[in-house]
Structure formats: C-alpha cells, structure tokens
Amino acid sequence: RLDAALQDEVAASEGFLKQPAGKDFAFAGPSVKDKKFFGDGTGIGLRKDDSELKAAFDKALADMRKDGTYDKMAKKYFDFNVYGD
C-alpha cells in the first residue's frame, strides 16, 4: 500500500509534514513544477497598474538574493528550495 499526495510544497511542508500527524511522512522524488499543469508558480498579488511598487518589490527581492539574505531566511523556514530554481 502506498500513502501519497501531490500538492504544493509549502502547503505540504507547513500544513502536514511539520505537524504531529506528518511525523512518519516525507517528500519523495523531485519537485513537480511543470508549467503545463501548475502555471508559473507562486506569486504575490500587486495592483496591476502600480508599476512603481512592482519595480521596488522586484529590486528588493533581487538585492536579497544577491547579498544572501533571501537564502538565509529561506533556510530558516523551509527545508526545500522555495524559490524554485
């Protein structure tokens, strides 16, 4: 018998694997990220017409990735590559 589920990594990790009920379960195999089935991935909602906010957000993320802040924070909270590359 096989107990398995296919779902978003963050939801699976935070909502099940890190909970008492998930103690005997783990991720198995590579992440499934085919755009055909899942689209471009996780996003953040911003107002479409607020290009200034989007540019500021994009710059902040790029700066965090460049100086290592993003990786440090991600490793603190996730046991997988949440960024997706």
N, C-alpha and C positions, 0 to 999 in steps of 0.2 A: 504494500500500500504506500502511496506517495501523498504526503500533505504538501501542497504547493499553492502559490498565489502569484499573480503577475500584477504589480501595482507600482505606483510612484515610489522612488527610493526614499524620499523624505518622509512620506506618509508611512511607509513600511517600517522604517527605522524608528522614528519618533513615536508612532502610534501603536506599534506592536513589538518589534524586536527589543526595544529598551524598556518594555513593560514586563511585569512578572509573568504574564501569560506567554510571552515570547522567548523566555529563557532557554528553551530547548530548540529554537529555530535559528536559522542564519540565512544570509544571502548565499545563493549558489549560482555559479556561472557568471558570465559577463552581463553588464547592464544592457537592457534592450532600449535603444534610443532611435529606432528607425523613424525618420520624419514622415514616412508614408502613413504610419499608424499613430504617431504621437505628436506630430507637428514640430515646431521649433523648440519646444521645451518650456521650462518655467519662465514666467515673465513677471514684470512689475507693472501695475496699472498707473499710467500717467495720462493727463489730458492730452488729446491728440494735437491740439493747437498750441501747446506750451513747449515749443522747441527749445526755449532757454532752459527750462527745467530738465528736459531730456539731455541736453548737452552737458549740463552741470552734473547730472547723475552719471552719464557715461564717463566723464572725466574723473569723477571721484572713484568709480569702480576701476578704471584703468590705472589710476595712481595707486590704489590699494593693491592691485595685482602686481604692479611694478616694484613697489617697495616691500612686498612680503606681508603686509598687514592682512590682506584677504586670506592667504594661506594659513596664517597663524590663527585667525578667527575660525576658519572652516575646520581646521584640525581639532579645535577645542570642542566644537559642537557635532561634527559629523565624522563617521568612520568610513566614508567613501567620498569620491570626488563630486561634490555637489555642483560645481561649476560646469562640468560636463565636457571638458576637453583634456 
